[in-house]
């Protein structure tokens, strides 16, 4: 049996995520799961490169801060628009053209925190 020792449990969430890149471009990704601390996104090769291939002036790879928005489904209320800053902290290549990118929330308002917590609790 695999023991997931995360502080914040993950639950499935498949919604469209709009990500504003530091260079002004916008890409649409799909989420795979969510926790109170972040999201797992699914990206193809082109999206992955747009998200993560950034270098500073010295040529060193950096993890840029991203701006993401998505609609979080809620059972009794209308969807909540979550608007957050986040950063990629984990990448797993699934196949030649499929990547899982874990992003950590850097800033969430209280309404988003409450809605995500309720979503996670309802789907455990």
Secondary structure, DSSP 8 states (H G I E B T S, - for coil): ------SS--EE---EEEEE-TTS-EEEEEEEEE-SSEEEEEE-HHHHHHHH-EE-TTS-EE--EEEEEEEE--SSS--EEEEEEEEEEEEEEEETTEEEEEEEEEE--HHHHHHHHHHHHHH-
